[in-house]
Amino acid sequence: MKFDQKILIVRFSSIGDIVQSTSPLKTIRNAFPDFRITFLTLSSYAPLLEMHPDIDSLLFIKRKQSLKKLLEVRKYLLEQRFQFIYDLHNSIRSNILTYGISKKIYRIKKPRLKRFGLFFFHINKFDKGFSSLRLFHDNLGSIWNDNAEIPPTYLKISKFEKEQAHRVLISQGVKSHFIAVVPGAAWNQKQWSSKNYISTLNELNLPAVILGSKKDGICNEISLGYKKAINLAGKTDLRLAISIISNAKKILGSDTGLVHAGEALGKTAIMIMGPTSKETGGGTYKKKSTILEKDLWCRPCSQNGKFPCYRSSQKCMDSILPKDVVSAFLKSDKF
């Protein structure tokens, strides 16, 4: 490895986007196998990328960082003399940190105008083959051939972590095949109802390990309504959560980060998608995975699902029924 030849990749947030950024990371590594690759992200998400085989150095900053501290980080980055910079975030913060520190900077160009037309006028100007993975690759410069195959996302879990998660599961009474369920989301509009999850899980009749944060009240609701549920929401750190997912047979949940992580760990995912879509960065990528969504004129309605629905009931989520999810499970690999 040529340690004097260096590349910086920047992506600060969030879980799903960082997971998806491991696809262009592989393309960059393939193009520069002997370069030293540094990945810069936020401290809260850095654990996702631990032990990743295509990252030589993992740097992180705090979510709330003063301008003075950012300039100090920029000075450090300038001293590293990176040959190439791939800014996969293109935010004010990433621009401050990377401006002028290399002659070759490639920044992702976000399709803001197309998204504006889609959200507010329901005019879709996106190509049929659009996806976040393709968007990342289209902004990598000459190393990317548009006809080439896009690499899958990838996260690394050690054998020790997998076994540790297995011990945790056994201590909770989970000794057989189980479903990892991630029902929460940053915005309530992206959440399917707890009633529907309970009906689905009762039909599948398999142990369910529920993952999420302390703020995800829906996790408690599901655990109270389904006797085979183990609620670990708010009881794991990020590494333990994805280690548990690595032990699951399948993963079910919203258009949210841990479901994307499940795919990057090789798991079949069933994603329930309402106000978001592939044009907003959502969706699954594995052939065996399934996106459950309804073709409604009003969706997608926002980038991340934060806009309240104008309807009295949220049709994009309510029209997805438990039988639809059960059918998706039966069509995928058997447990």
Buried (B, 14 or more C-beta within 10 A) or exposed (E): EEEEBBBBBBBBBBBBBBBBBBBBBBBBBEBBEEBBBBBBBBEBBBBBBBEBEBBBEBBBBEEEBEEEEBEEBBEEBBEBEBBBBBBBBBBEBBBEBBEEBBEEBBBBEBBEEBBEBBBEEEEBEBEEEBBBBBBBBBBBEEBBEEEEEBBBBBBBBEEEBBEBBBEBBEEBEBEEEBBBBBBBBBBBBBBBBBEBBBBBBBEBEBBBBBBBEEEBBBBBBBBEBBEBBBBBBEBBEBBBBBBBBBBBBBBBBBBBBBBBBBBBBEBBBBBBBBBBBBBBBBBBBBEEBBBBBBEBEEBBBBBBBBBEBEEEEBBBBBEBEBEBBBEBBEEBEEE
